[in-house]
Amino acid sequence: MSPTAYKILTREEWERLKGEGAFAGAPVDLADGYIHLSAPDQVAETAAKHFAGRDDLVLAEVDLIKLDGVKWEPSRGGQLFPHVYGPLPLSAVIRVQALRVTGEVVERNELR
């Protein structure tokens, strides 16, 4: 299992995370009771499946070692995905990139 994972956020969610110092989750996270993350090899598929056509996104790389409540659980196609049971603290975010998803093409750029 990877020591890092990724959370795809809208710019608004990213600004809230920066401002509040923690993120309770997007609507889908709140509905499911945990924050959805993707392992490095899962993030492109997650982006294409759930965020196609969006250009207002931020890709936050998360240090899983800095988190409590991480469980790797089966999801899409039986793959194990990291789920965070609790808030995502800003202190666990180690890198952010702007993210644009055009169809199945995922573009990452340093966030400015």
C-alpha positions as a printed Julia matrix, in Angstrom:
112×3 Matrix{Float64}:
   0.0    0.0     0.0
   1.23   3.43   -0.88
   2.25   5.87    1.88
   0.55   8.66   -0.07
  -2.84   9.04   -1.72
  -4.77  11.76   -3.54
  -7.93  13.72   -2.88
  -9.59  15.51   -5.79
 -11.14  18.75   -4.58
 -12.93  21.63   -6.21
 -11.16  24.97   -5.89
 -13.85  26.0    -3.41
 -13.2   22.9    -1.27
  -9.45  23.54   -1.43
  -9.92  27.14   -0.27
 -12.13  25.9     2.59
  -9.47  23.34    3.58
  -6.77  26.01    3.59
  -8.93  28.47    5.5
 -10.25  26.07    8.13
  -7.18  23.83    8.43
  -9.23  20.66    7.9
 -11.76  19.25    5.46
 -14.8   17.27    6.62
 -15.51  16.02    3.1
 -17.33  16.65   -0.15
 -21.05  15.79   -0.34
 -20.28  12.21   -1.47
 -17.83  11.8     1.43
 -20.35  13.07    3.96
 -23.03  10.76    2.53
 -20.73   7.71    2.71
 -19.27   8.52    6.14
 -15.63   8.73    5.05
 -13.37  10.79    2.8
 -12.64   9.08   -0.51
  -8.98   9.06   -1.58
  -7.24   7.35   -4.48
  -3.89   5.6    -4.54
  -1.37   6.98   -7.06
  -2.28   4.34   -9.65
  -6.02   4.98   -9.21
  -6.23   8.77   -9.42
  -6.43   9.11  -13.23
  -9.3    6.63  -13.45
 -11.09   8.3   -10.53
 -10.68  11.71  -12.17
 -11.98  10.5   -15.54
 -14.92   8.61  -14.0
 -16.14  11.23  -11.52
 -14.78  14.59  -12.7
 -14.83  14.53  -16.52
 -15.08  17.97  -18.09
 -14.03  19.81  -14.93
 -11.25  22.39  -14.94
 -11.83  23.86  -11.45
 -10.1   21.06   -9.58
  -7.19  20.69   -7.2
  -5.29  17.45   -6.7
  -4.04  17.19   -3.13
  -1.36  14.64   -2.37
  -1.87  13.33    1.16
   0.7   11.74    3.48
  -1.26   8.82    4.91
   1.22   8.36    7.75
   0.06  11.71    9.17
  -3.56  10.52    9.38
  -5.53   8.49   11.87
  -8.49   6.48   10.68
  -7.24   5.38    7.24
  -8.68   2.09    6.02
  -7.95   0.41    2.7
 -11.28  -0.97    1.57
 -12.57  -2.66   -1.59
 -14.42  -0.44   -4.02
 -14.45  -0.07   -7.81
 -13.64  -3.43   -9.37
 -12.58  -4.86   -6.02
  -9.57  -2.55   -5.83
  -8.52  -1.39   -2.37
  -8.98   2.37   -1.94
  -7.84   4.49    1.01
 -10.76   5.9     2.99
 -10.3    8.43    5.8
 -12.68   8.12    8.73
 -12.44  11.63   10.14
 -11.42  15.03    8.84
  -8.55  15.58    6.42
  -6.12  18.02    8.08
  -4.2   20.52    6.0
  -1.02  19.34    7.75
  -1.31  15.98    5.92
  -1.37  17.63    2.46
   2.18  17.55    1.1
   1.62  18.8    -2.46
  -1.14  20.34   -4.54
  -1.61  20.63   -8.27
  -4.26  22.18  -10.49
  -6.21  19.41  -12.2
  -8.15  19.49  -15.44
 -10.06  16.47  -16.73
 -10.99  16.38  -20.41
 -12.66  13.08  -21.16
 -10.12  10.49  -20.14
  -7.21  12.94  -20.34
  -6.04  14.2   -16.97
  -3.77  17.23  -16.93
  -1.79  18.19  -13.83
  -0.03  21.52  -13.37
   1.61  23.16  -10.42
  -0.94  25.2    -8.55
  -0.38  28.93   -8.74
